[in-house]
Amino acid sequence: MPNPNEIVSALCAAGFTHLVWIPDSHLGTWEPALAGSPLAPIRVCREGEAVGVAIGLLLGGAKPLVAIQCTGFFEAGDAVRNAVHDMKLPLKLLVGVRGARAAKSGTGRDNCPHFAQRLVEAWELPHAHFDPAEANANLSAALATLTQTGPRALFWSE
């Protein structure tokens, strides 16, 4: 599993200029590695606000990444819809999906993985899945899916 320093280095190498985030769950463990990194972290109060800040950064020529947990992804729905479908912006999202590993093994009770998948499909948002705990997990390849043209989401299994 990549450590926070490796994750931040990979985010920088992928070309992101800002991390707009709520350091929730596993994502919060990256905070010490962000201190002093070229990736400018911007904390927000709500996930919809994260998308709004990312919109402003995109319009200003930056390359932000929004990093939120799946329940916040649900909360940010209208902002995501507006950015992706109305404004046609290349919004990039990294969504921590709590309970994803348990759901995959059939032992989970959390419905976040179920509904997160259905929402990206409903919003016609191209997406990929990444589980950092898998033996063959390739962080650079997973982040490369986010650098493709247009809006994208990467589901980060927790």
C-alpha positions, 0 to 999 in steps of 0.5 A: 500500500502506498504511503502518504508521501508516495501518494502526494508525490504521485499526485504532483507527478500526475500534474495536479496543482491543487488538492481541494479536499476534506481530509476525511477517513483515509484521505486525512492520513495524507495531510502531513505529507502535503505540508511543504509539497508543491501540491497546494491543499485547500480545505473546505467545509462541505463537498459541494464547496470543494467542487465550487472551489475546483471550478474557480481554479479550473477557470483560472487555468489550474489543475485541481483534484477534488478529494472527498469521501463517498457520502460527501460525493453524494452531497456534492451532486448538484455541483458535480452535475453543474460543473460536468454537464452545464459548464463542460469542465474537466472536473477531476474527483478522487472519491474515498469509498468506505466499505468498498473492500468489505462490499467486494468480499461480500461482508460489508453492510455499508451501502456507500459502494453501491450508491457511489457506483450508481451515481457516477453511472447516472451522471455519466461520469467516466470513472475507474476503481483503485484499491491501494491494498491490492498486491498489484496496485499501480497508483501511477496508472490509476492517477493516469485515468484522471489525467485523460481528457474530460471529467473523471472520477477515481474511486479509492477503495477503503 
